[in-house]
Amino acid sequence: MATDAPVIAKRNDMVPALALLAAIAAWAVPGLGHLLLRRWGRALFLFLAVGGLALAGYGMRGEIFGTHSSDPFGALGFVADACSGAFYFLPRLLEASGPDVSRAAGDYGTRFLAAAGVVNLLGVLDAYRIACGRKS
C-alpha cells in the first residue's frame, strides 16, 4: 500500500498539465483534444461540425472580425471567430476579396462562422473536463 501513494500523487500532479494540453489542442484544431483523450467519436463529430460550419460561412462570404474593433459587438464577433481555432486563419489564405455582407447570404455566413467558434469552445470545455476527470 505504501508504494501506491507516490504513484497516485504523481498522476494527480499531471492532471492539470494534461487538461491544459487537451484544451489548447482542442482549440487549435477542433477535435484534437478529444483525439488525444481517445474519444474518437467526439473528435470526429467536433471536427466535422466546426469545419462544416466554418466552410459554409466562408462559402457564403461571411465577415471575419479582426482583433481591433470600435464597438463591443465587433469584439464579441472576434472572440466567437477566434474560438474556431485553425479555421479562423483559413480565410486569410483562401479569400482576399473580403466579406460580402451586402446580401443575406453574407450575413448568414457571419452567423455560421460565429456558431463554429461557439461549438469549438464547447468542445474545448468538454475536453478540459474529461482530462480533469470531472466527466467521462
N, C-alpha and C positions, 0 to 999 in steps of 0.2 A: 504494500500500500504506500509506503513512504517514497518509493521510486516513481509512482504515478503523479505525485503532486507537482514536481518541476515540469513535467511534460505538459500537463494541463495548464499550468501558469504560462508556459511558453506559447501554447496555442492561443490563449486568451490575449496575449500581448500582440499577436499577429492579426487579430480580427480587425482593429481599426485600419491598419495598413491595407489589408485585403479589401475592406469595404471601400476605402478611398480609391484604390486602384480600379475596382469594379465600377465605381461611379464615374471616374474620369474616362475609362474605356467606353462605358455606355453612352457618355455624352459625345465623345469623339466620333465614334461610328455606331449608329443605332443598332442595338442588339449585341454588341461586342461584350458588354459587361455580363450579360446573361450567358453568352457563349463561354466566357472564362469560368463561370459558375456551373457550367454543364447543364444549362437549361435550354436545350436545343430548340424546342418548340417555341418558347417565348422569344428566343433570339431571332429565329426566322420570322415570326409574326411581327416583331417590332421593326426589323429591317425592312420588310415589305410594306408595312403600314406607313412608316415615316418616309421611306423612299417613294412610295406611291403618291402620298400627299404632296411631297415636295416637287416631284416631277410633274404632277398635274398642275401645281401652282406655277411652275416655271413655264409649262406649256401654254398657260393662259396669260403669261407675261405679267404676273403679279409683282407688286412692289416689294423689293428687299430693302428694309430700313437700314440706314447706316448708323455708325456709332454716335454721331453728333446730330441732335435734333433740338429744335427750338420749342417743342411742345411735349407734354407728358405722354400723349398717345404715340408719338413717334419713338420716344424712349421705350415705351412698353412694347411697341412693334419690334424694335431692335432686340429686346430681351427674348421675345417669342421666337423671332427668326434665329437668333444665335443659339437657342436651345436645340436646334436641329443638328448641331454638330457639323460634320463634314458637308452636309447638304447646304449649309449656309454659304460655304465658299464656292460651291459648284457654279452658280450663275455668273460669277465673276470670270470664270474660264470659258463659259459657253456663250453668253449673250452680252454683246457690247452696246446694243441699242437701248437698253434700259426698260423700265416698266411701261406698260400701256394701261393706265387706269382710266382712260377716257371712255372705254367701253365696259360693259358689265362683266365680261369675261376677265378682264384685268383686275377688277375689284374682287371678284370671286377667287381669282388666283392668289391675291394677297391674303385672303382668309384661309385658303388651303395651306399656304406657307406658314402662317401663324399656327394653324392646327398641327402641322408636322412638328413644330417646335414644342408645343404643349404635350403631344403624345410622346415625344422623345424624353421630355422632362419627367413624365410619369414613369417611363422605362428606367431612367436614371435612379429615381427614388426607389423603385421596385428592386433593382439590382443592389442598391445600397442596403436596403432592409434584409434582403436574402443573405447578403455577405455578413451582415451583423448577427444573423441567426434569429432575427425577430419574425421572420416569415419563412415558410418552407417552399 
